[in-house]
């Protein structure tokens, strides 16, 4: 059993949740554990915490945005009805409702419509959000990698060309794997990367055609997303559980 899993189960016990039959749903950027038979998933910051340091703010923003959207009738995975996020044995743990689902497979037009609807619901979100979003993560990964000259030059070139597009609250990681297919329709998940920026970033994350969003500089955001992804993967290889 890993230290992250031990932390998840310890935090769950403290919250009065069952820990006798857990199942690991995913061990990627975060560790996700279904606390069966409860309809609750524990999320433990692992690789994300390695890059970002303290992920309490990220997890807390995700919970706040999910509650805000749920109150507006938007289908989202909502936080579980237990305190969180909490610190446990050096890890940050949050709890969300477990949603039975399958991988979401939608055509591009449907995904674009879903993203536009999400942006419309988020536009008046009153909570604090980061202003630099992926740039903060990119700089953190470059530091972990020892700031390789070629990658830093690529980063500096993109920053120098940063678009002056209007900013708005964004999902921050709006790819199809963060949309869950349920019997009641698609459900948005995972708002921990939310930030206040141009909508083109979410479009790039969603791998949608620039033709569907002609007012956004999608090519720029794709380039930033590509650099961000390469640095995130490379820094993740340094992580030791």
Backbone bond lengths (Angstrom), bond angles and torsions (degrees), N, CA, C in turn:
res aa  C-N    CA-C-N  psi(-1)  N-CA   C-N-CA  omega(-1)  CA-C   N-CA-C  phi
1 X - - - 1.469 - - 1.529 109.07 -
2 X 1.317 116.57 131.72 1.456 120.62 -179.00 1.522 110.96 -77.58
3 X 1.326 115.53 162.23 1.464 120.03 177.49 1.525 111.06 -62.29
4 X 1.340 117.14 -36.12 1.459 119.98 179.71 1.521 111.26 -65.19
5 X 1.330 116.73 -41.12 1.464 119.79 178.40 1.520 110.46 -66.84
6 X 1.331 117.48 -40.72 1.467 120.14 176.33 1.528 110.39 -58.52
7 X 1.326 116.06 -42.11 1.465 119.51 179.86 1.517 110.96 -64.31
8 X 1.328 117.07 -41.47 1.463 120.53 178.79 1.516 111.17 -59.66
9 X 1.323 116.31 -44.71 1.462 120.06 -177.53 1.524 111.09 -71.58
10 X 1.320 117.75 -36.62 1.469 119.98 177.63 1.523 110.57 -65.16
11 X 1.337 116.38 -43.33 1.461 119.70 178.30 1.524 110.68 -64.89
12 X 1.321 116.28 -37.62 1.465 119.98 178.81 1.523 111.24 -64.60
13 X 1.321 116.88 -44.44 1.470 119.76 178.29 1.520 110.60 -60.49
14 X 1.312 116.76 -41.41 1.464 120.15 179.28 1.523 111.59 -63.29
15 X 1.332 116.03 -28.18 1.464 120.69 179.90 1.526 112.53 -89.56
16 X 1.343 116.01 1.22 1.466 119.58 179.58 1.509 113.79 79.86
17 X 1.325 116.99 21.99 1.455 121.54 -179.76 1.517 110.58 -98.04
18 X 1.334 118.08 154.13 1.467 120.60 -178.81 1.529 111.45 -71.34
19 X 1.318 115.72 146.38 1.475 120.68 -179.47 1.524 112.47 -134.31
20 X 1.336 117.71 10.70 1.459 120.63 -175.49 1.524 113.60 -80.75
21 X 1.325 117.89 -21.83 1.467 120.14 -174.43 1.529 111.37 -137.99
22 X 1.326 117.61 54.64 1.470 119.03 -178.70 1.523 110.99 -76.73
23 X 1.315 115.23 154.06 1.450 120.28 174.04 1.527 108.62 -135.92
24 X 1.310 116.39 131.20 1.463 120.85 178.63 1.523 108.51 -76.46
25 X 1.324 115.79 119.63 1.457 121.07 178.75 1.522 111.93 -85.21
26 X 1.321 115.68 -35.39 1.457 120.07 -177.63 1.521 108.80 -161.60
27 X 1.310 115.10 142.39 1.455 120.42 174.40 1.519 107.15 -130.96
28 X 1.338 115.46 80.79 1.450 122.04 -177.80 1.513 110.35 -121.14
29 X 1.321 115.97 -117.22 1.466 119.02 176.42 1.518 110.78 -65.08
30 X 1.331 116.35 -32.66 1.459 123.29 172.68 1.525 108.35 -130.23
31 X 1.312 115.99 160.79 1.456 121.07 173.25 1.525 108.28 -93.43
32 X 1.337 117.03 126.30 1.463 122.50 178.85 1.522 108.82 -114.26
33 X 1.333 115.67 126.11 1.462 121.00 -175.42 1.521 109.26 -129.16
34 X 1.345 117.10 120.84 1.457 121.45 174.38 1.528 108.32 -81.29
35 X 1.314 115.60 120.47 1.465 121.36 -176.93 1.529 109.47 -89.35
36 X 1.328 115.40 66.78 1.461 119.91 -178.42 1.528 111.26 -59.76
37 X 1.329 117.98 145.73 1.465 128.50 3.05 1.533 114.20 -87.41
38 X 1.317 118.43 4.46 1.464 120.59 179.70 1.531 109.83 -69.06
39 X 1.317 117.19 146.39 1.471 120.33 177.07 1.526 110.70 -82.19
40 X 1.327 115.50 56.83 1.466 121.86 -173.69 1.530 109.45 -134.76
41 X 1.317 115.04 138.41 1.467 121.88 175.58 1.523 108.57 -117.26
42 X 1.318 116.20 128.96 1.459 121.31 173.64 1.526 108.71 -90.89
43 X 1.322 115.98 133.66 1.469 122.37 177.30 1.529 107.45 -114.14
44 X 1.316 116.09 123.61 1.461 121.67 -177.83 1.525 108.54 -116.50
45 X 1.319 116.61 126.68 1.455 120.33 177.49 1.522 110.92 -71.30
46 X 1.325 117.43 116.96 1.468 121.71 179.71 1.531 109.14 -119.68
47 X 1.322 117.39 -88.65 1.461 118.77 178.62 1.527 111.70 -63.02
48 X 1.330 117.29 -34.77 1.467 119.25 177.93 1.523 110.52 -61.38
49 X 1.347 116.07 -40.62 1.467 119.33 179.45 1.526 111.27 -70.08
50 X 1.316 116.74 -31.66 1.462 120.61 176.96 1.525 110.35 -60.92
51 X 1.335 116.64 -40.13 1.461 121.08 -179.96 1.524 111.24 -81.46
52 X 1.320 116.68 -45.96 1.462 121.03 -169.46 1.519 113.90 -92.73
53 X 1.307 117.62 -14.14 1.453 118.88 -174.31 1.521 109.66 83.26
54 X 1.289 117.31 -109.76 1.460 122.12 -179.52 1.525 109.45 -87.90
55 X 1.345 116.95 118.04 1.465 120.81 -179.65 1.522 112.38 -100.55
56 X 1.337 116.87 11.21 1.469 119.13 179.56 1.518 110.96 -57.20
57 X 1.322 117.31 -43.21 1.457 120.62 -179.97 1.509 112.11 -64.27
58 X 1.322 117.55 -41.55 1.463 120.88 179.06 1.528 111.01 -62.55
59 X 1.336 116.17 -47.45 1.463 119.53 -179.86 1.531 111.04 -65.39
60 X 1.323 116.15 -39.89 1.462 119.56 179.65 1.516 112.15 -64.98
61 X 1.338 117.39 -40.96 1.468 120.42 177.19 1.521 110.68 -64.20
62 X 1.330 116.37 -39.98 1.463 119.24 178.47 1.522 110.95 -59.03
63 X 1.331 116.15 -44.38 1.466 119.64 179.32 1.527 111.14 -64.72
64 X 1.327 116.85 -42.81 1.464 120.44 -177.89 1.528 111.23 -64.59
65 X 1.316 117.39 -42.90 1.464 120.69 179.64 1.522 110.62 -66.53
66 X 1.327 116.73 -41.25 1.465 119.67 179.29 1.522 111.12 -61.44
67 X 1.326 116.41 -42.80 1.466 119.10 178.27 1.535 110.96 -64.38
68 X 1.317 116.36 -41.18 1.467 120.95 179.37 1.526 110.62 -60.40
69 X 1.327 116.53 -47.70 1.461 120.21 -178.38 1.522 111.34 -67.81
70 X 1.328 117.05 -40.40 1.465 119.89 179.26 1.527 110.73 -60.51
71 X 1.321 116.48 -38.75 1.467 120.50 178.97 1.522 111.62 -65.39
72 X 1.325 116.94 -22.81 1.460 122.11 178.27 1.526 111.81 -93.29
73 X 1.323 116.88 4.08 1.453 120.78 177.32 1.511 114.99 85.93
74 X 1.336 116.94 11.85 1.463 120.29 179.00 1.532 108.95 -82.43
75 X 1.314 118.38 130.80 1.481 119.84 178.24 1.526 110.96 -68.56
76 X 1.319 116.24 110.35 1.466 122.66 179.43 1.523 108.73 -139.95
77 X 1.318 115.43 158.82 1.468 120.61 169.90 1.519 107.05 -76.69
78 X 1.322 116.57 120.91 1.465 120.39 -174.79 1.524 110.63 -97.88
79 X 1.334 116.87 155.26 1.469 119.54 175.71 1.523 110.90 -61.02
80 X 1.325 115.82 149.47 1.459 120.45 174.76 1.528 109.25 -70.09
81 X 1.316 114.97 159.44 1.464 120.41 -176.57 1.529 110.50 -85.16
82 X 1.328 115.19 56.50 1.461 122.17 175.23 1.529 106.90 -140.10
83 X 1.333 118.27 157.48 1.469 120.04 -179.57 1.525 112.02 -60.93
84 X 1.301 115.54 145.14 1.458 120.02 176.86 1.515 110.39 168.40
85 X 1.310 116.32 164.44 1.467 127.19 -1.17 1.527 112.09 -70.77
86 X 1.328 114.96 154.02 1.462 121.38 -178.70 1.525 109.36 -126.43
87 X 1.329 115.39 158.90 1.467 120.73 174.14 1.521 108.57 -98.11
88 X 1.325 114.79 134.70 1.466 119.59 -179.37 1.531 109.07 -146.76
89 X 1.309 115.88 115.25 1.474 121.50 173.54 1.523 112.74 53.41
90 X 1.318 115.92 41.07 1.454 120.43 177.55 1.515 115.33 86.57
91 X 1.314 117.66 1.17 1.461 122.64 179.60 1.529 110.01 -117.13
92 X 1.330 115.87 159.58 1.460 122.00 171.42 1.521 107.57 -105.68
93 X 1.335 115.44 130.04 1.461 121.40 -176.08 1.526 109.20 -125.57
94 X 1.320 116.16 132.89 1.468 121.91 174.38 1.526 107.83 -124.55
95 X 1.329 115.43 159.98 1.459 120.55 -177.25 1.524 109.74 -126.02
96 X 1.334 115.72 131.80 1.461 121.47 178.98 1.514 109.82 -128.31
97 X 1.316 115.41 160.83 1.459 120.16 175.89 1.528 110.06 -68.61
98 X 1.314 115.72 140.78 1.461 119.91 175.94 1.521 109.17 -83.00
99 X 1.318 116.50 130.08 1.456 122.29 -179.26 1.526 108.55 -117.69
100 X 1.315 116.06 120.71 1.465 120.19 176.44 1.524 107.96 -69.66
101 X 1.324 116.38 127.86 1.463 118.80 -173.60 1.520 111.03 -157.59
102 X 1.307 113.99 171.93 1.454 123.19 171.04 1.521 107.23 -127.64
103 X 1.339 118.03 164.88 1.467 118.98 176.64 1.522 111.16 -57.54
104 X 1.315 115.27 139.18 1.468 120.25 -176.89 1.513 109.55 -85.40
105 X 1.306 115.89 128.51 1.453 121.73 177.24 1.520 108.01 -127.27
106 X 1.315 115.58 106.47 1.460 120.28 -178.46 1.518 108.97 -129.88
107 X 1.313 116.26 154.11 1.457 118.08 175.58 1.526 109.41 -75.36
108 X 1.314 115.36 166.61 1.456 120.55 -172.63 1.527 112.01 -61.77
109 X 1.311 117.03 -39.68 1.466 119.92 -178.77 1.524 110.93 -64.01
110 X 1.342 116.77 -40.22 1.469 120.02 179.85 1.525 111.10 -67.08
111 X 1.333 116.19 -39.82 1.464 119.96 179.57 1.527 110.21 -66.65
112 X 1.323 116.88 -41.23 1.467 120.19 178.62 1.525 110.69 -61.94
113 X 1.334 116.82 -41.42 1.462 120.38 179.01 1.522 110.65 -64.78
114 X 1.332 116.45 -40.58 1.465 120.27 179.87 1.521 110.53 -64.48
115 X 1.329 117.04 -40.02 1.462 120.55 179.78 1.526 110.76 -67.48
116 X 1.320 117.53 -41.11 1.469 119.99 177.74 1.532 110.54 -61.52
117 X 1.332 116.31 -40.78 1.465 119.93 178.77 1.529 110.62 -63.31
118 X 1.323 116.18 -41.68 1.465 119.30 178.67 1.521 110.62 -62.32
119 X 1.319 117.27 -45.82 1.462 120.48 179.52 1.521 111.41 -60.60
120 X 1.323 116.72 -38.75 1.463 120.16 179.37 1.525 110.96 -64.52
121 X 1.331 117.20 -36.75 1.466 120.77 -179.95 1.526 111.57 -75.43
122 X 1.323 116.84 -27.27 1.460 120.63 -178.02 1.519 113.49 -85.56
123 X 1.317 118.21 -14.20 1.463 120.71 -166.59 1.527 112.74 -58.03
124 X 1.322 117.76 -32.12 1.465 120.57 -178.43 1.530 112.55 -102.02
125 X 1.336 116.76 15.97 1.466 118.47 -179.92 1.528 109.63 -58.83
126 X 1.345 118.20 125.05 1.464 120.84 -171.99 1.526 115.18 -89.80
127 X 1.315 117.83 -7.18 1.465 119.96 -173.92 1.523 112.81 -76.68
128 X 1.328 114.46 161.92 1.463 120.15 176.78 1.521 110.32 -71.11
129 X 1.332 116.08 138.24 1.456 121.78 177.35 1.523 109.03 -137.08
130 X 1.328 117.89 149.25 1.466 119.89 176.44 1.520 111.16 -58.96
131 X 1.321 115.98 151.07 1.463 121.30 179.88 1.528 111.96 -98.82
132 X 1.333 117.44 -16.48 1.466 121.10 -177.14 1.525 112.93 -109.00
133 X 1.297 117.47 -19.18 1.457 122.48 173.70 1.510 114.92 46.42
134 X 1.333 117.78 -112.99 1.466 120.35 -175.11 1.525 113.26 -64.65
135 X 1.323 117.39 -21.94 1.463 119.12 179.20 1.528 110.68 -67.50
136 X 1.321 117.31 -36.91 1.472 120.03 175.03 1.525 110.86 -60.84
137 X 1.343 115.85 -45.27 1.465 119.49 179.56 1.527 110.98 -66.19
138 X 1.323 116.66 -40.28 1.453 120.09 179.47 1.527 110.90 -60.62
139 X 1.326 116.44 -45.52 1.466 119.52 179.11 1.526 111.37 -63.80
140 X 1.325 116.87 -37.43 1.469 120.01 178.80 1.527 111.05 -65.76
141 X 1.331 116.60 -41.13 1.466 118.65 179.61 1.522 110.80 -68.25
142 X 1.319 117.42 -38.23 1.463 120.09 178.20 1.530 110.82 -62.60
143 X 1.324 116.40 -38.77 1.469 119.64 176.35 1.522 110.78 -61.59
144 X 1.328 116.93 -43.79 1.460 120.46 179.95 1.523 111.51 -63.69
145 X 1.323 115.89 -32.23 1.462 121.14 -178.39 1.523 112.71 -85.17
146 X 1.328 117.71 0.66 1.452 120.67 -179.03 1.511 113.81 81.76
147 X 1.322 116.98 19.29 1.463 124.71 177.37 1.537 111.80 50.90
148 X 1.344 116.70 65.00 1.468 120.23 176.48 1.529 110.62 -58.67
149 X 1.324 115.97 134.54 1.466 121.06 -171.68 1.521 112.51 -57.66
150 X 1.328 117.96 -43.25 1.461 120.43 -176.60 1.531 111.12 -65.30
151 X 1.321 116.51 -41.55 1.468 119.90 -179.68 1.528 110.72 -70.63
152 X 1.322 117.39 -38.01 1.465 120.45 177.90 1.522 110.00 -64.95
153 X 1.329 117.66 -39.80 1.463 120.74 178.11 1.522 110.82 -63.73
154 X 1.332 116.63 -40.05 1.460 121.06 177.40 1.518 110.34 -63.73
155 X 1.308 115.98 -41.96 1.467 121.53 177.68 1.518 110.65 -62.30
156 X 1.326 117.78 -46.79 1.464 121.46 -177.30 1.526 111.68 -65.44
157 X 1.321 116.91 -35.42 1.464 120.28 177.52 1.520 110.85 -64.45
158 X 1.334 116.62 -41.63 1.459 119.99 179.07 1.527 111.39 -66.90
159 X 1.326 116.65 -42.16 1.467 119.55 179.40 1.527 110.68 -61.82
160 X 1.321 116.37 -37.57 1.466 120.05 179.70 1.522 111.68 -66.60
161 X 1.327 116.85 -22.93 1.469 121.03 -179.03 1.528 112.52 -106.00
162 X 1.312 116.56 15.85 1.477 121.29 -175.98 1.532 110.02 -54.73
163 X 1.338 118.70 124.89 1.467 120.96 -176.75 1.524 111.98 -65.81
164 X 1.311 115.18 151.22 1.471 121.16 177.55 1.522 110.69 -95.97
165 X 1.324 116.72 33.31 1.459 121.91 -178.57 1.528 110.57 -69.33
166 X 1.339 117.49 154.62 1.471 120.00 174.70 1.525 110.86 -59.32
167 X 1.331 115.46 148.29 1.462 120.01 -179.54 1.520 110.00 -108.37
168 X 1.336 114.74 157.26 1.461 122.13 -178.23 1.522 107.78 -159.38
169 X 1.317 117.98 164.57 1.472 118.89 175.12 1.531 110.40 -64.29
170 X 1.313 115.85 133.95 1.460 122.67 -177.93 1.522 110.96 -121.44
171 X 1.329 115.25 156.24 1.463 119.87 171.19 1.521 109.53 -62.76
172 X 1.321 116.44 -46.77 1.451 121.55 176.30 1.516 115.32 97.78
173 X 1.334 117.01 -23.20 1.465 121.40 179.45 1.525 108.20 -149.83
174 X 1.327 115.44 56.15 1.468 122.14 -165.27 1.521 113.56 -86.58
175 X 1.325 117.39 49.30 1.454 118.82 175.98 1.528 110.05 -89.20
176 X 1.327 115.75 169.90 1.460 120.26 -172.25 1.520 112.94 -64.72
177 X 1.344 117.86 -25.44 1.473 119.05 -179.99 1.519 111.86 -70.72
178 X 1.330 116.98 -13.12 1.460 120.38 175.26 1.522 112.41 -97.07
179 X 1.313 115.59 16.04 1.465 121.89 170.01 1.523 107.16 -120.18
180 X 1.320 116.56 123.52 1.460 121.86 -176.99 1.519 109.98 -98.92
181 X 1.319 116.47 131.61 1.465 120.96 176.76 1.526 108.94 -86.48
182 X 1.329 116.58 118.75 1.461 121.63 178.72 1.519 109.28 -122.76
183 X 1.313 115.57 172.07 1.465 119.47 179.67 1.524 111.34 -66.00
184 X 1.332 117.06 -19.13 1.465 121.01 178.71 1.523 112.77 -98.19
185 X 1.333 116.86 3.60 1.450 119.62 179.79 1.522 111.89 116.24
186 X 1.331 116.99 -177.92 1.465 120.74 -177.47 1.529 112.48 -70.29
187 X 1.326 115.15 144.06 1.467 122.64 -178.14 1.521 108.46 -129.31
188 X 1.336 116.86 125.09 1.465 120.96 177.75 1.529 110.84 -74.32
189 X 1.322 114.83 148.01 1.460 121.14 -178.15 1.531 109.63 -143.21
190 X 1.338 116.79 158.16 1.460 123.65 165.08 1.529 113.45 66.43
191 X 1.327 116.06 79.25 1.460 121.56 179.89 1.534 112.53 -102.28
192 X 1.319 117.95 20.51 1.465 118.87 -174.37 1.528 113.01 -68.77
193 X 1.346 117.91 -18.68 1.463 120.74 178.87 1.526 112.38 -95.09
194 X 1.314 117.60 10.34 1.464 120.84 -177.19 1.524 111.12 -57.02
195 X 1.327 115.09 141.55 1.460 120.78 176.53 1.517 108.40 -154.98
196 X 1.314 116.40 175.73 1.460 121.53 -179.89 1.530 107.72 -106.73
197 X 1.337 116.31 107.54 1.457 120.63 -176.30 1.514 111.26 -157.84
198 X 1.332 116.61 -174.19 1.465 121.05 177.95 1.528 111.87 -68.15
199 X 1.320 116.72 144.00 1.463 121.25 -176.69 1.521 112.44 -61.93
200 X 1.326 117.12 -22.04 1.455 120.00 -179.44 1.513 113.84 -58.57
201 X 1.338 117.49 -27.75 1.465 119.30 177.63 1.522 110.98 -62.03
202 X 1.327 116.95 -46.95 1.462 119.80 178.59 1.522 111.15 -63.92
203 X 1.320 116.70 -37.17 1.463 120.24 178.31 1.528 109.99 -61.94
204 X 1.331 116.16 -43.08 1.461 120.09 178.49 1.525 111.29 -64.48
205 X 1.329 116.89 -41.23 1.463 120.49 178.25 1.526 111.00 -61.65
206 X 1.323 115.86 -35.07 1.463 121.46 -178.04 1.524 112.91 -81.28
207 X 1.340 117.00 -6.03 1.472 121.64 -179.08 1.529 111.31 57.52
208 X 1.329 115.90 40.13 1.456 120.94 179.15 1.519 110.63 -93.25
209 X 1.314 115.90 154.87 1.459 121.12 -177.22 1.523 110.89 -67.20
210 X 1.336 118.05 134.83 1.472 120.50 175.41 1.515 112.47 -58.30
211 X 1.337 116.99 -25.73 1.470 119.99 -179.21 1.526 111.56 -63.73
212 X 1.325 116.85 -24.89 1.464 120.12 179.50 1.523 112.22 -80.72
213 X 1.337 116.99 -14.74 1.468 122.43 -179.04 1.529 108.55 -134.57
214 X 1.320 117.01 67.17 1.473 120.47 -172.40 1.523 114.17 -64.69
215 X 1.324 118.01 -19.00 1.471 120.34 -179.47 1.525 113.01 -85.37
216 X 1.327 117.63 -2.92 1.455 121.09 -177.18 1.538 110.28 -109.95
217 X 1.310 116.22 142.67 1.465 121.72 177.97 1.525 108.55 -83.31
218 X 1.333 115.54 70.86 1.456 120.63 -172.60 1.522 111.42 -64.36
219 X 1.329 118.03 -33.42 1.468 120.50 -179.75 1.529 110.75 -60.41
220 X 1.330 116.38 -41.53 1.468 118.93 177.91 1.518 110.46 -62.56
221 X 1.321 117.11 -47.80 1.467 120.34 -175.63 1.516 111.25 -68.20
222 X 1.339 116.98 -29.88 1.467 118.92 173.59 1.524 110.85 -65.31
223 X 1.312 116.46 -40.71 1.465 119.89 178.95 1.525 110.68 -63.45
224 X 1.335 116.82 -42.64 1.459 120.07 177.71 1.516 110.67 -65.74
225 X 1.310 116.59 -41.54 1.466 121.07 179.38 1.525 110.17 -62.35
226 X 1.334 117.14 -39.91 1.456 120.76 179.85 1.526 110.83 -64.07
227 X 1.335 117.05 -47.25 1.468 120.27 178.64 1.522 110.51 -63.12
228 X 1.316 116.33 -45.41 1.464 121.35 178.28 1.528 110.36 -56.33
229 X 1.343 116.77 -46.21 1.459 120.46 -178.18 1.509 112.76 -63.90
230 X 1.331 117.03 -41.34 1.463 120.10 179.19 1.528 111.44 -64.11
231 X 1.319 115.74 -42.26 1.468 119.17 -179.24 1.523 111.30 -71.67
232 X 1.331 117.10 -36.45 1.473 120.55 178.94 1.528 109.98 -63.34
233 X 1.334 116.78 -45.83 1.466 120.29 -179.86 1.523 110.45 -63.75
234 X 1.325 116.84 -44.83 1.468 120.39 -178.47 1.526 111.50 -63.66
235 X 1.331 117.30 -41.92 1.468 119.46 179.53 1.523 110.60 -69.80
236 X 1.331 117.15 -32.71 1.457 120.17 178.40 1.518 112.92 -63.40
237 X 1.351 116.28 -27.13 1.455 119.79 178.17 1.526 112.13 -69.04
238 X 1.338 116.37 -15.89 1.459 120.66 177.30 1.527 111.87 -84.75
239 X 1.337 116.25 -13.86 1.467 120.61 -175.65 1.522 110.84 -70.61
240 X 1.313 115.74 133.02 1.457 121.76 175.93 1.526 108.66 -123.37
241 X 1.338 117.12 111.68 1.480 120.38 -177.75 1.528 111.74 -57.42
